[in-house]
């Protein structure tokens, strides 16, 4: 084509590649930020046996949206890792402060518990 004085049309391949790289890199940045900053973050601090029928758990919770209700499912386990007690810790809207909030909850158990943990928070 160039031999006869007709120049080839500019290639749109570079533009398409640039837009595709921009979209993929933007998605990676967005997904990395959301994975690093979840809506609810909880950490187990300690647990303590009170007696054979109850165990105390202390944990911290940090939430992004304080204007909605939150709850954490807390469980107690026996020596064979069977669940022997479970309680849902409900936190009404606007009851949590900015930053980390430390909470202590007593879990009633049907058998002696050896540890406690956080099953889930939402």
N, C-alpha and C positions, 0 to 999 in steps of 0.2 A: 504494500500500500504506500509506504513512504517513497518508494521508488518513483511513483507517479505524482508526487507532490501532495498527497493526501496524508495528513498527520493522523495517527490513531487517536481515538477518543481517550481522554484521561481515565485512568483506571480507578474505579470506586472501591477496589479491593482494600486499599490502605485505609480509607475512611471507615469501611465496614469493620476491619480488624481493630481499629482504634476505638470505635464505639463499643465493640464486644469486650475488649479488655477493660474499658471504663466500667461497663455494667458488672462484669464479673468481680473486679476489684472492689467496687462499691458494695456488692452483696457480701463479700468476705469481711469487710470492715463492719458492716451492719450486724451480721450474724455473730462475729466475735465480740462486739460490744454487748449484745443482748445475752450471750452466754456468760460473759464475765459479770454482768449486773442483773441477776434474776429478780423477778418481782418480789419473791419472798426468800430470805436466806436465814437458815437456822443452824445453830451449833450447840452440841451437847457440852455442858460445863461439868456437871457431876451428878452422881446418884448416890443415895444412902438408904440402906435398909433401916426401916423404922421398927418393924416386927415381922413375924411370919406372914402376916396378912396385908402388908403395905410396904411400899417403897417410895421414896421421895426423889424427884428428878428436878434438876436445875438446868435451864437452857436459856440461850439468848435468841432473839428473833429480830430481824431487821426487814422492814417492808418499804416498798416504794410508794404505794398508794395507801394512805392512812384513812381515807374516807369510805372504805368498805370493810365489812366484817372479815375477820381472818380466823382460822382455826388450825390447830396442830393435833395430829393423832400421836399419842404417846403410848408406848407399850412396855410391859415388864416381861422378862424371860426367866425361865428356870435354868438349871444346870445343863439340860439337854437342848437348850435353845427353843423350847416350846413357849408360846405366848401364854402367860398365866394371868395377865391383866392388861386392860386397855382403857384409855380415857381420852376424850376429845376436849382439848383446852380451847374454849371459845373466847375470842377477843372482839368486843363490839367496835364498830366504826368510831374513829377518833379517840380510842382509848390508848393507843400506842404513841410514844413520843418519837421525835426524829432521832435517827441513829439506832444503836442497839438497845433492846429492851430485855432485861433479865427477868425470868419468871421461874417460880418454884411451884410444883404441882405434886400432890400425893396421889399415887395410883394404888387402888385396892386390888389385891391379888387373891386367887383361890388357892394357890400353893406358895411356898416360900420362893421368892425371886432372888436371883443372883445379880441381875443387871437390868438396866432400863435404857430406852433409847427413843429417838424421834422417828416415827414411821413415815410421816409426811406432814407438810405444812402447805396451806393454800390461802 
